[in-house]
């Protein structure tokens, strides 16, 4: 699992409203290219969401910076001008996904982006959700950030709702050409 935590002086928080790099750039140490929708007949749609309907017993969905990783490399889903939060991919080819999320308390900022992998089916729609785990609800006030982490889940949309699919841990090292 990938995450980072840092101490943030109050002055830095006040001036951080200036041009802010995408979370993925902070996490991977470089700017990632933007993913292009796949074309062809056998496609799957992957969307990224922080909708509360995906909330689990232990976690809270967080909006983040969606990233996909596959044969062609690692890519951001959104660019600086448009937040589309979805991309079409070739079905039948393994893909790793994450959404770089960040949260803070008064003195610390934590960033978290575990990759999970699966092989999408043709014609299916999937939703990727990254949740902050630990300190849910009011207990967030007294659960220290050292005890908080995140978890990425993938759901397949069905005519009757959605169901979580099985994924497995992956890493950016499994990506090809443009992996850092």
TORZASE-464978 format. One line per field, with one value per residue (C-alpha): x, y, z; residue in three letters; residue number from 1. Coordinates in steps of 0.05 Angstrom, whole numbers, plus 5000, padded with zeros to 4 digits. Layout:
x	[X|...]
y	[Y|...]
z	[Z|...]
res	[ala|...]
n	[NUM|...]
//
This chain:
x	[5000|5026|5015|5053|5045|5077|5076|5046|5064|5003|5035|5040|4966|4949|4990|4972|4915|4963|4973|4968|4997|4950|4952|4979|5039|5054|5046|5088|5137|5122|5066|5028|5000|4924|4888|4853|4789|4801|4766|4741|4686|4704|4706|4690|4675|4712|4685|4714|4667|4663|4587|4564|4524|4591|4606|4625|4622|4695|4706|4684|4691|4738|4744|4813|4856|4839|4897|4898|4956|4961|5001|5012|5035|5006|4957|4915|4841|4827|4865|4872|4813|4760|4740|4709|4725|4714|4750|4737|4787|4797|4759|4796|4862|4884|4883|4905|4867|4871|4848|4900|4864|4887|4861|4888|4880|4909|4982|4987|4968|4962|4960|4941|4936|4937|4932|4884|4879|4825|4806|4743|4690|4665|4604|4610|4611|4656|4662|4727|4722|4778|4756|4791|4791|4792|4762|4693|4642|4655|4710|4752|4765|4803|4828|4900|4922|4974|4916|4881|4893|4854|4824|4806|4746|4717|4643|4607|4543|4484|4411|4393|4449|4522|4565|4637|4684|4746|4810|4881|4938|4980|5034|5058|5118|5070|5057|5094|5127|5118|5122|5167]
y	[5000|5069|5128|5187|5232|5299|5354|5418|5484|5531|5583|5532|5516|5590|5599|5532|5563|5579|5533|5464|5403|5344|5292|5240|5285|5292|5217|5193|5251|5270|5291|5233|5232|5234|5169|5164|5124|5057|5043|4979|4929|4897|4954|4965|5031|5049|5107|5135|5158|5185|5176|5160|5100|5063|5077|5014|4999|5018|5073|5138|5148|5206|5244|5238|5239|5176|5136|5074|5028|4977|4952|5022|5051|5093|5151|5203|5199|5274|5333|5402|5430|5375|5326|5268|5213|5157|5122|5065|5008|4945|4887|4823|4859|4866|4937|4967|5026|5074|5143|5185|5214|5261|5283|5324|5345|5408|5387|5328|5312|5240|5216|5145|5108|5031|4999|4941|4900|4862|4842|4878|4842|4868|4914|4921|4984|4988|5039|5050|5078|5098|5102|5132|5075|5092|5148|5144|5196|5234|5185|5219|5273|5226|5171|5191|5194|5141|5092|5114|5086|5076|5020|5017|4976|4962|4951|4925|4961|4914|4926|4919|4962|4945|4889|4890|4848|4811|4848|4837|4883|4910|4962|5013|4969|4924|4980|4983|5037|5101|5074|5116]
z	[5000|4984|5028|5057|5116|5130|5182|5154|5186|5192|5146|5090|5096|5088|5024|4993|4953|4896|4836|4866|4831|4821|4877|4828|4812|4886|4897|4837|4835|4763|4718|4688|4617|4609|4593|4526|4517|4484|4419|4388|4400|4467|4518|4591|4625|4690|4732|4796|4851|4921|4924|4995|4968|4966|5039|5078|5152|5162|5110|5079|5003|4985|4920|4891|4829|4788|4759|4715|4699|4644|4585|4558|4625|4681|4666|4701|4682|4689|4660|4691|4652|4658|4713|4675|4726|4675|4619|4570|4571|4530|4562|4576|4593|4664|4691|4757|4786|4843|4863|4899|4960|5014|5082|5139|5211|5240|5233|5185|5114|5092|5020|5001|4935|4936|4867|4858|4794|4758|4687|4662|4623|4556|4561|4637|4678|4739|4795|4833|4903|4950|5023|5083|5134|5209|5249|5216|5237|5301|5321|5266|5319|5365|5319|5302|5230|5245|5252|5189|5120|5056|5015|4941|4922|4853|4841|4779|4762|4752|4733|4807|4836|4845|4873|4896|4852|4872|4861|4883|4904|4849|4842|4793|4779|4740|4690|4625|4584|4623|4695|4740]
res	[unk|unk|unk|unk|unk|unk|unk|unk|unk|unk|unk|unk|unk|unk|unk|unk|unk|unk|unk|unk|unk|unk|unk|unk|unk|unk|unk|unk|unk|unk|unk|unk|unk|unk|unk|unk|unk|unk|unk|unk|unk|unk|unk|unk|unk|unk|unk|unk|unk|unk|unk|unk|unk|unk|unk|unk|unk|unk|unk|unk|unk|unk|unk|unk|unk|unk|unk|unk|unk|unk|unk|unk|unk|unk|unk|unk|unk|unk|unk|unk|unk|unk|unk|unk|unk|unk|unk|unk|unk|unk|unk|unk|unk|unk|unk|unk|unk|unk|unk|unk|unk|unk|unk|unk|unk|unk|unk|unk|unk|unk|unk|unk|unk|unk|unk|unk|unk|unk|unk|unk|unk|unk|unk|unk|unk|unk|unk|unk|unk|unk|unk|unk|unk|unk|unk|unk|unk|unk|unk|unk|unk|unk|unk|unk|unk|unk|unk|unk|unk|unk|unk|unk|unk|unk|unk|unk|unk|unk|unk|unk|unk|unk|unk|unk|unk|unk|unk|unk|unk|unk|unk|unk|unk|unk|unk|unk|unk|unk|unk|unk]
n	[1|2|3|4|5|6|7|8|9|10|11|12|13|14|15|16|17|18|19|20|21|22|23|24|25|26|27|28|29|30|31|32|33|34|35|36|37|38|39|40|41|42|43|44|45|46|47|48|49|50|51|52|53|54|55|56|57|58|59|60|61|62|63|64|65|66|67|68|69|70|71|72|73|74|75|76|77|78|79|80|81|82|83|84|85|86|87|88|89|90|91|92|93|94|95|96|97|98|99|100|101|102|103|104|105|106|107|108|109|110|111|112|113|114|115|116|117|118|119|120|121|122|123|124|125|126|127|128|129|130|131|132|133|134|135|136|137|138|139|140|141|142|143|144|145|146|147|148|149|150|151|152|153|154|155|156|157|158|159|160|161|162|163|164|165|166|167|168|169|170|171|172|173|174|175|176|177|178|179|180]
//
